[in-house]
Amino acid sequence: MKKVLLLLVLLISQISYAQTKLGFELDYARFNYDSTSVFMEFYYELSPTDMQKVSSANSIYSEAIVHIEIMNSDTKEFFLNKNYKIVNEFVDSLQKNLSGVLGFVIPKGNYTLLVKAYDTNNPKLEKIINENFQVQPFKNDKFSISDIELATRIKKDAKDTQSIFYKNTLEVFPNASMLYTEQSPVLFFYAELYNLKLESPEVSFVLKRDLVNSAGAMVHRSEKQIKQGANSVVEVGLVNLNKLPSDSYILALSLIDPKTNQAFISSKRFYLYNPNVIDSTVVSVGNLSVVNSEFGVYTLEDCDLMFKQVKYIANRTEIDRYGKVDSLKAKREFLFNFWNARNPETGSARNEYKEQYMKRVAFANQHFKSMGREGYLTDRGRVLLIYGEPDQKDMFPNEPNLKPYEVWFYHEIEGGVVFCFGDLTGFGKYDLLHSTKRGEIEDVEWQSRIKTE
């Protein structure tokens, strides 16, 4: 929690960076275009704070250059290499943050993104952003959801069709910073649902909207039915965050076939700075010990099971040490110290890291169990426990001439990595076939292993 709050404070207050770091934020979202490309929007926000003011005959303004490079990381060819000039004028002696959007049709592939924004009149005031992203066209025969665009407000039945924020009868004003505050606590979002068709014509989709905090706890859930038939449907909504404490959160949209329970999930992380709301779930404890902790009532079997479940995150020394421990008391103390060392909030009875991890264990056991093997022991379970919930999960249970497979995307690990799992036996046991994560199994020809003919 301390790390999260520190991050939020840094997002709010950039005083310490004022001389060198430009107030520039960037976000993006991918939408359906055709079978070979996606339409990708890049949202930016420029703060005039600390920028040099320039006077002309008619106005006072500040000016920035935003240099954008998008390169195909496989072919090393530039898709885009261009400078954009942003001019922000004073209006009635005030200069507000300036938001904008750039849209491109980008073909399938893996890309690197470099953005350098700087004050034209003070080039040392700059910000550099480096990211990797993947373009995977949306399938025409499978229901799916676009990326989620976060917004500060959305105008319905918008009249200004020439607005750069206009789309599908709406004006969507993006929140490129992904930050909400006590002064602006309402989160607006925009997404598109594609190919709303199922095998059973009488069934409606279920669309779930979940809000999850940094501990993995759900703080908001709503759901509704979506009728079949449309090729594309716009989904907009809002969430009032004014009663939630400062934290990082994930907004997740899940489009579910209720008959097969197959789902397509799109998620987006954002930040909330709300200092007037206290997190009542955090309780400080000065003298917590093994005896009065949950481990004080563990049996030998309980201890051994938990260590099997946490072995993925234990280091070699801890694994060796636990193997040499044989008394119940010593095993209880080991687990107590193991989790205490990983508690992000020292002195708190609540260990958010442990809560989040054990929720993943429960999820893995419920959803990934196969052929009598507990879910946490499977490849999908291991990846979930080590790296957390993926930002995007694409599932392909019934593709022609292919065995069932899944592709998990983690956008914030090593600039973006994927994990590819396949059910090679046909009994629901999904093996990890390929990953772009360093240290994991890599097989660029993995798709040949899931072909049925």
C-alpha positions as CSV (number, residue, x, y, z in Angstrom):
1,M,0.0,0.0,0.0
2,K,2.9,2.4,0.8
3,K,4.2,1.9,-2.7
4,V,0.8,2.6,-4.3
5,L,0.3,5.7,-2.2
6,L,3.8,6.9,-3.1
7,L,3.1,6.4,-6.8
8,L,-0.2,8.3,-6.5
9,V,1.5,11.2,-4.7
10,L,4.1,11.4,-7.5
11,L,1.3,11.4,-10.1
12,I,-0.4,14.3,-8.3
13,S,2.6,16.4,-7.3
14,Q,5.4,16.8,-9.9
15,I,7.1,19.6,-8.0
16,S,10.4,17.6,-7.5
17,Y,10.5,17.0,-11.3
18,A,9.5,20.5,-12.3
19,Q,12.8,21.5,-13.8
20,T,13.3,18.4,-15.9
21,K,10.1,16.5,-16.5
22,L,7.4,17.7,-18.8
23,G,3.8,17.2,-17.7
24,F,2.9,14.9,-20.5
25,E,0.8,11.7,-20.3
26,L,0.0,9.1,-23.0
27,D,-2.4,6.2,-23.2
28,Y,-3.8,4.1,-26.1
29,A,-6.6,1.7,-27.0
30,R,-7.1,-0.8,-29.9
31,F,-10.3,-1.2,-31.8
32,N,-11.6,-3.4,-34.6
33,Y,-10.8,-2.4,-38.2
34,D,-10.4,-5.4,-40.5
35,S,-8.9,-8.9,-40.7
36,T,-5.3,-7.7,-41.0
37,S,-5.3,-4.5,-38.9
38,V,-6.7,-2.6,-35.9
39,F,-7.5,1.0,-35.5
40,M,-5.4,2.3,-32.7
41,E,-6.0,5.6,-30.8
42,F,-3.2,7.3,-28.8
43,Y,-4.5,9.8,-26.2
44,Y,-2.3,12.5,-24.8
45,E,-2.5,15.2,-22.2
46,L,-0.1,18.1,-21.9
47,S,0.2,20.3,-18.8
48,P,1.5,23.8,-19.2
49,T,3.1,23.8,-15.8
50,D,6.7,25.0,-15.9
51,M,6.6,25.5,-19.7
52,Q,8.0,28.7,-21.2
53,K,5.3,31.2,-22.1
54,V,5.6,32.9,-25.4
55,S,4.0,36.2,-26.4
56,S,2.7,37.1,-29.8
57,A,0.7,40.0,-31.2
58,N,-2.6,38.3,-30.4
59,S,-2.0,35.8,-27.7
60,I,0.2,34.2,-25.1
61,Y,0.9,30.5,-25.5
62,S,3.3,27.6,-24.8
63,E,4.4,25.1,-27.4
64,A,5.6,21.5,-27.3
65,I,7.0,19.0,-29.8
66,V,5.9,15.4,-29.5
67,H,8.1,13.0,-31.5
68,I,6.5,9.6,-32.0
69,E,8.3,6.5,-33.4
70,I,6.4,3.3,-34.0
71,M,8.6,0.5,-35.2
72,N,7.8,-3.1,-36.2
73,S,10.1,-5.0,-33.8
74,D,10.3,-8.0,-36.2
75,T,11.1,-6.2,-39.5
76,K,12.7,-3.1,-37.9
77,E,10.6,-0.9,-40.3
78,F,9.1,2.3,-39.1
79,F,5.3,2.5,-39.2
80,L,5.6,6.1,-38.0
81,N,8.4,8.5,-37.4
82,K,7.0,12.0,-37.0
83,N,7.0,15.2,-35.0
84,Y,3.7,16.8,-33.9
85,K,3.5,20.4,-32.7
86,I,1.1,21.1,-29.8
87,V,0.2,24.8,-29.1
88,N,-1.6,25.6,-25.9
89,E,-3.0,29.2,-25.7
90,F,-4.0,31.2,-22.7
91,V,-7.7,31.9,-22.5
92,D,-8.9,34.7,-20.1
93,S,-5.4,34.6,-18.5
94,L,-5.8,30.8,-17.8
95,Q,-4.0,27.9,-19.5
96,K,-5.6,24.5,-19.0
97,N,-4.2,21.0,-19.7
98,L,-4.6,20.2,-23.4
99,S,-5.9,16.8,-24.4
100,G,-5.8,15.2,-27.8
101,V,-6.0,12.0,-29.8
102,L,-4.1,10.5,-32.8
103,G,-5.6,7.6,-34.7
104,F,-3.8,5.1,-37.0
105,V,-4.7,1.9,-38.9
106,I,-1.9,-0.4,-37.8
107,P,-1.3,-3.9,-39.3
108,K,-0.8,-7.1,-37.3
109,G,2.6,-7.3,-35.6
110,N,4.8,-6.6,-32.6
111,Y,5.8,-2.9,-32.2
112,T,8.0,-0.7,-30.1
113,L,6.8,2.8,-29.2
114,L,9.1,5.7,-28.4
115,V,7.6,9.1,-27.5
116,K,9.7,12.1,-26.7
117,A,7.8,15.2,-25.7
118,Y,9.6,18.5,-24.9
119,D,9.0,22.2,-24.5
120,T,10.0,23.9,-27.8
121,N,11.3,26.9,-25.9
122,N,13.0,24.9,-23.1
123,P,14.1,21.5,-24.6
124,K,15.4,20.3,-21.2
125,L,11.9,20.1,-20.0
126,E,11.0,16.8,-21.5
127,K,9.4,13.4,-21.0
128,I,10.4,10.1,-22.7
129,I,8.0,7.1,-22.9
130,N,9.1,3.7,-24.1
131,E,6.6,0.8,-24.5
132,N,6.1,-2.4,-26.5
133,F,2.7,-3.3,-27.8
134,Q,1.1,-6.0,-30.0
135,V,-1.5,-5.6,-32.7
136,Q,-3.7,-8.7,-33.1
137,P,-6.7,-8.2,-35.3
138,F,-10.1,-9.1,-33.8
139,K,-11.6,-12.3,-35.2
140,N,-14.7,-12.0,-37.3
141,D,-16.2,-15.3,-36.0
142,K,-15.5,-14.8,-32.3
143,F,-17.1,-12.4,-29.8
144,S,-14.6,-10.0,-28.2
145,I,-14.1,-6.6,-26.6
146,S,-11.9,-3.7,-27.6
147,D,-9.4,-2.1,-25.2
148,I,-11.0,0.1,-22.6
149,E,-10.7,3.9,-23.1
150,L,-10.8,5.8,-19.8
151,A,-12.4,9.2,-20.0
152,T,-13.0,12.3,-17.8
153,R,-16.5,12.7,-19.4
154,I,-18.7,11.4,-22.2
155,K,-21.2,13.4,-24.1
156,K,-24.1,11.4,-25.5
157,D,-25.9,12.5,-28.7
158,A,-23.0,14.8,-29.4
159,K,-23.7,17.5,-32.0
160,D,-20.1,18.5,-32.8
161,T,-19.3,15.8,-35.3
162,Q,-16.0,17.6,-36.2
163,S,-14.6,17.2,-32.7
164,I,-11.5,15.1,-32.5
165,F,-13.1,13.1,-29.7
166,Y,-16.3,12.3,-31.7
167,K,-17.2,8.7,-32.4
168,N,-20.4,6.7,-32.7
169,T,-22.6,9.7,-31.8
170,L,-20.5,10.3,-28.6
171,E,-17.8,12.8,-27.6
172,V,-15.4,10.8,-25.4
173,F,-12.9,13.0,-23.6
174,P,-9.9,10.7,-22.8
175,N,-8.1,10.6,-19.5
176,A,-4.6,9.9,-20.7
177,S,-3.1,10.1,-17.1
178,M,-5.4,7.3,-15.9
179,L,-5.6,9.3,-12.7
180,Y,-8.8,10.3,-10.8
181,T,-8.9,12.5,-7.7
182,E,-11.3,13.7,-5.0
183,Q,-12.0,16.7,-7.3
184,S,-12.7,14.5,-10.3
185,P,-13.9,11.1,-8.8
186,V,-16.1,9.9,-11.6
187,L,-14.6,7.4,-14.0
188,F,-16.1,7.2,-17.4
189,F,-15.2,4.5,-19.9
190,Y,-15.8,3.5,-23.5
191,A,-15.4,0.1,-25.1
192,E,-16.7,-1.7,-28.2
193,L,-18.2,-5.3,-28.2
194,Y,-17.8,-7.3,-31.4
195,N,-19.4,-10.3,-33.1
196,L,-22.2,-10.8,-30.7
197,K,-23.3,-14.2,-32.0
198,L,-23.6,-17.5,-30.2
199,E,-24.5,-21.1,-31.2
200,S,-27.7,-21.0,-29.2
201,P,-29.8,-18.1,-30.6
202,E,-32.0,-17.9,-27.5
203,V,-29.2,-17.1,-25.1
204,S,-28.1,-13.6,-24.3
205,F,-24.5,-12.6,-23.4
206,V,-23.7,-11.5,-19.8
207,L,-21.5,-8.4,-19.5
208,K,-19.8,-8.1,-16.1
209,R,-18.1,-5.0,-14.9
210,D,-15.7,-5.5,-12.0
211,L,-13.5,-3.1,-10.1
212,V,-10.6,-4.7,-8.2
213,N,-8.2,-3.0,-5.8
214,S,-4.4,-3.6,-5.5
215,A,-5.0,-6.4,-3.0
216,G,-7.2,-8.3,-5.5
217,A,-10.4,-7.6,-3.6
218,M,-13.5,-6.8,-5.6
219,V,-14.9,-3.4,-4.6
220,H,-17.6,-3.1,-7.2
221,R,-19.5,-5.4,-9.5
222,S,-22.4,-5.0,-11.9
223,E,-23.7,-7.1,-14.7
224,K,-26.3,-6.9,-17.5
225,Q,-27.5,-8.9,-20.4
226,I,-26.5,-8.1,-24.0
227,K,-28.6,-9.4,-26.8
228,Q,-27.1,-11.3,-29.7
229,G,-27.1,-10.2,-33.3
230,A,-25.1,-7.0,-33.6
231,N,-21.7,-7.0,-35.3
232,S,-20.6,-4.1,-33.1
233,V,-22.1,-2.5,-29.9
234,V,-20.7,0.5,-28.0
235,E,-20.5,0.1,-24.2
236,V,-20.1,3.2,-22.1
237,G,-20.5,3.7,-18.4
238,L,-19.3,5.4,-15.3
239,V,-18.2,4.5,-11.8
240,N,-18.3,7.0,-8.9
241,L,-15.1,6.5,-6.9
242,N,-15.7,9.1,-4.2
243,K,-16.1,6.5,-1.4
244,L,-13.0,4.5,-2.3
245,P,-9.6,5.0,-0.7
246,S,-6.4,6.0,-2.6
247,D,-5.1,3.0,-4.5
248,S,-4.5,1.5,-7.9
249,Y,-7.5,-0.3,-9.4
250,I,-8.3,-2.5,-12.4
251,L,-11.5,-2.0,-14.3
252,A,-12.4,-5.3,-16.0
253,L,-15.2,-6.0,-18.6
254,S,-16.1,-9.6,-19.1
255,L,-18.3,-10.7,-22.0
256,I,-19.6,-14.2,-21.2
257,D,-21.4,-16.9,-23.0
258,P,-23.5,-18.2,-20.1
259,K,-24.1,-21.6,-21.7
260,T,-20.4,-22.5,-22.1
261,N,-19.0,-20.0,-19.6
262,Q,-16.4,-18.9,-22.1
263,A,-15.5,-15.3,-21.7
264,F,-13.5,-12.5,-23.3
265,I,-12.0,-10.1,-20.8
266,S,-10.6,-6.6,-21.3
267,S,-9.1,-4.7,-18.4
268,K,-7.5,-1.4,-17.7
269,R,-5.5,-0.1,-14.7
270,F,-6.1,3.3,-13.2
271,Y,-5.2,5.3,-10.1
272,L,-7.3,7.1,-7.5
273,Y,-6.0,9.8,-5.1
274,N,-8.6,10.3,-2.5
275,P,-6.9,11.3,0.8
276,N,-10.1,12.0,2.8
277,V,-11.2,8.3,2.6
278,I,-9.5,6.0,5.1
279,D,-9.0,2.3,4.1
280,S,-10.8,0.6,7.1
281,T,-9.4,-2.8,6.2
282,V,-5.9,-1.9,7.3
283,V,-5.3,-2.4,11.0
284,S,-2.0,-1.7,12.7
285,V,-0.8,-4.4,15.1
286,G,2.3,-3.8,17.2
287,N,3.1,-7.3,18.6
288,L,1.8,-9.8,16.1
289,S,3.3,-13.3,16.8
290,V,2.9,-16.8,15.5
291,V,0.7,-17.8,18.4
292,N,-2.0,-15.2,17.7
293,S,-1.7,-15.4,13.9
294,E,-3.6,-17.7,11.6
295,F,-0.6,-20.1,11.5
296,G,-0.9,-20.8,15.2
297,V,-3.7,-23.3,14.5
298,Y,-2.1,-24.9,11.4
299,T,-1.6,-28.7,11.3
300,L,1.4,-30.3,9.7
301,E,-0.7,-31.0,6.6
302,D,-1.9,-27.4,6.5
303,C,1.7,-26.2,6.6
304,D,3.0,-28.6,3.9
305,L,0.1,-27.7,1.6
306,M,0.6,-24.0,1.9
307,F,4.3,-24.3,1.2
308,K,3.6,-26.4,-1.9
309,Q,1.3,-23.5,-3.0
310,V,3.8,-20.8,-2.3
311,K,6.9,-22.6,-3.6
312,Y,6.7,-20.6,-6.9
313,I,7.6,-17.4,-5.0
314,A,10.1,-18.9,-2.6
315,N,13.9,-18.5,-3.2
316,R,16.3,-21.5,-3.2
317,T,17.4,-20.8,0.4
318,E,13.8,-20.9,1.7
319,I,13.0,-24.1,-0.2
320,D,16.1,-25.8,1.3
321,R,15.4,-24.5,4.8
322,Y,11.8,-25.7,4.8
323,G,12.9,-29.1,3.6
324,K,15.1,-29.4,6.7
325,V,12.3,-28.4,9.1
326,D,10.5,-31.3,10.7
327,S,8.6,-30.0,13.8
328,L,5.1,-28.4,13.6
329,K,6.2,-25.4,15.6
330,A,9.1,-24.7,13.3
331,K,7.0,-25.0,10.2
332,R,4.4,-22.6,11.7
333,E,7.2,-20.1,12.5
334,F,8.7,-20.5,9.0
335,L,5.4,-19.7,7.2
336,F,4.8,-16.8,9.6
337,N,8.2,-15.3,8.8
338,F,7.9,-16.2,5.1
339,W,4.7,-14.1,4.7
340,N,5.8,-11.4,7.2
341,A,8.9,-10.7,5.0
342,R,6.5,-10.2,2.1
343,N,4.0,-7.9,3.8
344,P,4.1,-4.5,2.0
345,E,2.6,-2.8,5.1
346,T,5.0,-3.6,8.0
347,G,3.2,-3.9,11.3
348,S,-0.3,-4.5,9.8
349,A,-2.3,-7.6,10.6
350,R,-3.5,-7.6,7.0
351,N,-1.0,-8.8,4.4
352,E,-2.4,-7.7,1.1
353,Y,0.3,-9.6,-0.9
354,K,-0.7,-12.9,0.8
355,E,-4.4,-12.2,0.3
356,Q,-3.9,-11.6,-3.4
357,Y,-1.7,-14.6,-3.8
358,M,-4.0,-17.0,-2.0
359,K,-7.0,-15.7,-4.1
360,R,-5.0,-16.7,-7.1
361,V,-4.5,-20.2,-5.7
362,A,-8.2,-20.6,-5.1
363,F,-9.0,-19.3,-8.6
364,A,-6.5,-21.7,-10.1
365,N,-7.9,-24.7,-8.2
366,Q,-11.4,-23.8,-9.2
367,H,-10.8,-23.2,-12.9
368,F,-7.6,-25.1,-13.9
369,K,-7.9,-28.4,-12.1
370,S,-7.5,-31.2,-14.7
371,M,-7.1,-35.0,-14.6
372,G,-7.1,-35.0,-10.8
373,R,-4.3,-32.5,-10.6
374,E,-4.9,-29.4,-8.5
375,G,-5.1,-26.1,-10.5
376,Y,-2.1,-24.5,-8.7
377,L,0.1,-27.3,-10.0
378,T,-0.8,-26.8,-13.7
379,D,1.1,-24.6,-16.1
380,R,-1.7,-22.0,-16.2
381,G,-1.8,-22.1,-12.4
382,R,1.9,-21.5,-12.1
383,V,1.9,-18.6,-14.5
384,L,-1.1,-17.0,-12.7
385,L,0.6,-17.4,-9.3
386,I,3.9,-15.9,-10.4
387,Y,2.8,-13.1,-12.7
388,G,-0.8,-12.4,-11.6
389,E,-3.9,-12.0,-13.6
390,P,-3.2,-11.3,-17.3
391,D,-4.2,-8.0,-18.8
392,Q,-5.9,-9.8,-21.6
393,K,-6.9,-13.5,-22.1
394,D,-7.9,-14.8,-25.5
395,M,-9.4,-18.3,-25.5
396,F,-10.0,-20.5,-28.5
397,P,-11.8,-23.7,-27.5
398,N,-13.3,-24.6,-30.9
399,E,-11.1,-23.3,-33.7
400,P,-11.3,-25.3,-37.0
401,N,-8.4,-27.8,-37.4
402,L,-6.8,-26.7,-34.1
403,K,-6.8,-28.1,-30.6
404,P,-8.1,-25.8,-27.8
405,Y,-5.6,-23.1,-26.9
406,E,-5.3,-19.8,-24.9
407,V,-3.1,-16.8,-25.2
408,W,-2.4,-14.6,-22.2
409,F,-1.1,-11.1,-22.5
410,Y,0.8,-9.2,-19.8
411,H,1.3,-5.6,-21.0
412,E,3.5,-4.3,-18.1
413,I,6.1,-7.1,-17.9
414,E,9.3,-6.6,-19.9
415,G,7.4,-4.2,-22.1
416,G,4.7,-6.8,-22.9
417,V,4.9,-10.6,-22.9
418,V,2.6,-13.5,-24.0
419,F,2.0,-17.0,-22.7
420,C,0.5,-19.6,-25.1
421,F,-1.2,-22.7,-23.7
422,G,-2.6,-25.7,-25.6
423,D,-4.8,-28.6,-24.7
424,L,-2.7,-31.3,-26.5
425,T,-4.5,-34.3,-24.9
426,G,-8.1,-33.1,-25.3
427,F,-8.7,-33.6,-21.6
428,G,-8.6,-30.0,-20.5
429,K,-4.9,-30.1,-19.5
430,Y,-3.4,-26.9,-21.0
431,D,0.4,-27.0,-21.3
432,L,2.6,-24.0,-21.7
433,L,3.8,-24.2,-25.3
434,H,5.5,-20.8,-25.8
435,S,6.2,-17.5,-24.1
436,T,8.1,-14.3,-24.8
437,K,8.9,-13.9,-21.1
438,R,12.6,-14.3,-20.4
439,G,13.3,-17.5,-18.6
440,E,10.1,-19.2,-19.8
441,I,9.8,-21.9,-22.5
442,E,10.1,-20.5,-26.0
443,D,8.9,-22.2,-29.2
444,V,8.1,-19.9,-32.1
445,E,6.6,-22.9,-33.9
446,W,4.2,-23.7,-31.1
447,Q,1.2,-23.4,-33.4
448,S,2.2,-26.5,-35.3
449,R,1.8,-28.5,-32.1
450,I,-1.9,-27.6,-31.9
451,K,-2.9,-28.5,-35.4
452,T,-5.2,-31.5,-35.7
453,E,-4.4,-32.3,-39.3
